[in-house]
């Protein structure tokens, strides 16, 4: 099996938008982002369950969260990547399924914001025991409307380990994002959130050598270790020449384990680096 690793220049959570898994006062809010990008995490809630899950995501990502009802259109428009989450309250409905601020925001605000090309990941909260036919349906509504607005949808997850009969948050046998059940599987939510954030780091990850020179592209190193540990043949090592960082978990024996890009400080080099790397992969027999 052949694998290459690339860190896409994608922004995920803004420092002004709390993706910090810290919805309540007892959570520690951190502005430093492990995803290193302009990313926002937005939720809305009826009972507090969605806020709890947003808090888990926030802690794992090192970012802050905000209720979508408190967000301005300009704030959302200024992001590169967005994580959005909702509960399902109005079951068996075709629209406005969450019973929260999302129900008006999706139809009144979203159409007036240019989100085309932004990276979006969705999470949802539902009750499999009481509403097994409508599990996390509102997350499916978020997915459909953001995708319809031209966003690049990311963060699909397996349906394994869940106990529901149907869900509008499924596409081709997978969930469209992170689904949590705080009523029946509350003990799984935090670990599910951590695993999902680790997955998004690989998709959203971009290194900033100026602000995070000690942790440059660390998430790429995590991908490398896990895929190599699974028995994959790793390809595409590159030189560290021309970079300005002090350390990185994406280095092995003085080389990067793949293509590393810095869209904050060396954006003018990324395209040429990508072209050179693809040529290298062709020579290594990857394609």
NORBEL-V108237 format. One record per backbone hydrogen bond with DSSP energy under -0.5 kcal/mol. CO is the residue of the C=O (numbers start at 0). NH is the residue of the N-H. E is the energy in kcal/mol with one decimal. If there is no record, write none. Layout:
<<CO;NH;E> <CO;NH;E>>
//
This chain:
<<0;232;-2.7> <2;234;-1.5> <4;258;-1.5> <5;7;-0.8> <7;9;-2.0> <11;39;-1.4> <13;16;-0.9> <15;17;-0.6> <16;18;-0.9> <16;63;-0.8> <18;62;-1.1> <18;63;-0.9> <23;26;-1.7> <26;28;-0.7> <34;205;-0.7> <36;12;-0.6> <36;38;-1.5> <37;79;-2.5> <37;80;-1.7> <38;12;-1.0> <38;13;-9.1> <39;41;-0.5> <39;82;-3.3> <40;65;-1.4> <41;84;-1.9> <42;67;-2.6> <47;51;-1.9> <48;52;-2.1> <49;53;-2.4> <50;54;-1.9> <51;55;-1.6> <52;56;-2.2> <53;20;-0.5> <53;57;-2.5> <54;58;-2.3> <55;59;-2.1> <56;60;-2.1> <57;20;-0.8> <57;61;-1.9> <57;62;-1.7> <60;33;-2.5> <64;17;-0.5> <65;42;-1.8> <66;69;-2.3> <67;70;-1.1> <71;75;-1.9> <72;76;-2.4> <73;77;-1.4> <75;78;-1.6> <79;118;-2.0> <80;39;-1.7> <81;83;-0.5> <81;120;-2.3> <82;41;-2.9> <83;122;-2.8> <84;43;-0.6> <85;124;-1.6> <86;88;-0.6> <88;90;-1.2> <89;92;-0.9> <96;88;-2.7> <96;89;-2.7> <99;102;-1.6> <100;103;-0.8> <100;104;-2.4> <101;105;-2.8> <103;107;-2.8> <104;108;-1.9> <104;109;-2.4> <108;111;-1.9> <109;112;-1.9> <112;114;-1.2> <114;117;-2.2> <117;151;-3.0> <118;81;-3.1> <119;153;-2.7> <120;83;-2.5> <121;177;-1.6> <122;85;-1.4> <123;179;-2.3> <124;87;-1.1> <125;127;-0.5> <125;182;-0.5> <126;130;-2.0> <130;133;-1.4> <131;164;-1.6> <131;165;-2.1> <133;136;-1.7> <134;168;-0.5> <135;138;-1.0> <135;139;-0.9> <136;139;-0.6> <136;140;-1.3> <137;141;-2.1> <138;142;-2.4> <139;143;-2.5> <140;144;-2.2> <141;145;-2.5> <142;146;-2.6> <143;147;-2.2> <144;148;-1.1> <145;150;-2.1> <146;149;-1.8> <149;116;-2.7> <150;152;-0.7> <151;119;-2.7> <153;121;-0.6> <156;174;-2.4> <158;161;-1.4> <165;134;-1.4> <166;169;-1.1> <168;175;-2.4> <170;173;-1.5> <172;158;-0.5> <173;170;-3.0> <174;156;-1.7> <175;121;-0.6> <176;178;-0.5> <177;123;-2.7> <179;125;-2.2> <179;181;-0.5> <180;184;-2.2> <184;187;-2.1> <184;188;-0.7> <185;188;-0.5> <185;189;-0.5> <187;191;-2.4> <188;192;-2.5> <189;193;-2.3> <190;194;-2.4> <191;195;-2.1> <192;196;-2.5> <193;197;-2.2> <194;198;-1.9> <195;199;-2.6> <196;200;-2.4> <197;201;-1.2> <198;202;-1.2> <199;203;-4.7> <200;204;-1.8> <203;9;-0.6> <206;208;-0.5> <206;263;-0.5> <207;211;-2.4> <211;214;-1.5> <212;245;-1.5> <212;246;-2.1> <214;217;-1.8> <215;249;-0.5> <216;219;-1.1> <216;220;-0.9> <217;220;-0.6> <217;221;-1.4> <218;222;-2.1> <219;223;-2.5> <220;224;-2.5> <221;225;-2.1> <222;226;-2.6> <223;227;-2.8> <224;228;-2.3> <225;229;-1.0> <226;231;-2.1> <227;230;-1.9> <231;233;-0.7> <232;2;-1.7> <237;255;-2.5> <239;242;-1.6> <246;215;-1.3> <247;250;-1.1> <249;256;-2.5> <251;254;-1.4> <253;239;-0.5> <254;251;-3.1> <255;237;-1.8> <257;259;-0.5> <258;6;-1.2> <260;206;-1.3> <261;265;-2.2> <265;268;-2.2> <265;269;-0.7> <266;269;-0.6> <266;270;-0.5> <268;272;-2.3> <269;273;-2.6> <270;274;-2.3> <271;275;-2.5> <272;276;-2.3> <273;277;-2.4> <274;278;-2.0> <275;279;-2.0> <276;280;-2.5> <277;281;-2.0> <278;282;-1.9> <279;283;-1.7> <280;285;-2.6> <281;284;-1.1>>
//
